[in-house]
Amino acid sequence: MQTLAVDIASTFVDDATALVTGFGRALLRLAMGPIDRIANACDIAGVLTERRATFRMWRANRRVRHEGRRFNLLGRLSPFRRLAHLT
């Protein structure tokens, strides 16, 4: 059973990670916006749209496989890590 302090700390770390990830994505989108607009304007054969659709499908399949998993530092060192699928 986790104590309240551990639960608060893990929640804080999860929120901080999400915040940093969001800021990073926003900065990347801001920097890459003009390049994406030029690429879309030059895409005559529709290769970029097909590639994006394939990538979205791949990400959705990967998200389903990794759903419910959390990062655990000691999980990599655990001798029982190969048995995680049994729980």
Buried (B, 14 or more C-beta within 10 A) or exposed (E): EEEEEEEEEEEEEEEEEEEEEEEEEEEEEEEEEEEEEEEEEEEEEEEEEEEEEEEEEEEEEEEEEEEEEEEEEEEEEEEEEEEEEEE
